[in-house]
């Protein structure tokens, strides 16, 4: 994989006005491609042994969730709430 080209393509697909990522440059960003892009950043950083400075958390690729969300699930505990987040019903 050519990491510089992949990074340039991702930047070209980034929605500068609304945020998120699109499938191709000059298209509207959407949730699917935003999720896939962020997941790709997390996995690429892990494969290259790079620290993402906390911007992108480690990812469990088989479940598509962060490692922070996975840990409590493995211990049988409910995931922690973020500050200011209301509890689920």
C-alpha positions in Angstrom: 0.0 0.0 0.0 1.3 3.4 -0.9 0.6 5.4 2.3 1.3 8.8 0.9 -1.1 8.3 -1.9 -3.8 6.9 0.4 -3.4 9.9 2.7 -3.6 12.3 -0.2 -6.8 10.6 -1.5 -8.4 10.7 1.9 -7.6 14.4 2.2 -9.2 15.0 -1.2 -12.3 13.2 0.0 -12.6 15.1 3.2 -15.6 17.4 3.5 -14.2 20.7 4.5 -17.5 22.5 5.1 -19.5 19.8 6.9 -16.8 17.3 8.0 -16.7 13.7 7.2 -15.4 11.8 4.2 -16.9 11.1 0.8 -16.5 8.0 -1.5 -14.6 10.1 -4.1 -13.3 13.7 -4.3 -15.9 16.4 -4.9 -18.7 14.2 -3.6 -20.8 14.8 -0.5 -19.5 13.2 2.7 -21.6 10.4 4.1 -21.6 8.4 7.4 -20.5 5.1 5.8 -17.4 6.5 4.1 -16.6 8.6 7.2 -16.7 5.5 9.4 -14.6 3.5 6.9 -12.0 6.3 6.6 -11.6 6.7 10.4 -11.4 2.9 10.8 -8.8 2.8 8.1 -6.7 5.5 9.9 -6.9 3.5 13.1 -5.8 0.2 11.5 -3.1 1.8 9.4 -1.6 3.6 12.4 -1.6 0.3 14.3 0.0 -1.6 11.4 2.7 1.0 11.0 3.3 1.2 14.8 2.5 4.9 14.8 0.8 6.7 17.7 -2.2 8.7 16.6 -1.7 11.2 19.4 -5.1 10.1 20.8 -7.0 11.4 17.8 -8.0 8.0 16.7 -8.5 5.2 19.3 -7.4 1.6 18.7 -10.0 -0.4 16.9 -11.2 -4.0 17.1 -11.7 -4.7 13.4 -13.8 -7.8 13.8 -16.5 -5.9 15.7 -15.9 -2.4 14.3 -15.7 -0.8 17.8 -13.0 0.9 19.7 -10.8 -1.0 22.1 -12.0 1.2 24.9 -15.6 0.0 24.2 -14.4 -3.6 23.9 -12.7 -3.9 27.3 -15.8 -3.5 29.5 -17.7 -5.8 27.2 -15.1 -8.5 27.7 -15.4 -8.1 31.5 -19.2 -8.2 31.4 -19.6 -4.5 32.3 -21.6 -1.9 30.5 -19.6 0.6 28.5 -18.8 3.8 30.3 -20.7 6.9 29.4 -19.0 10.0 28.1 -19.3 13.1 30.2 -22.6 14.9 29.5 -24.1 11.9 27.7 -27.5 10.8 28.9 -27.9 7.1 30.0 -29.6 4.7 27.6 -33.1 3.7 28.5 
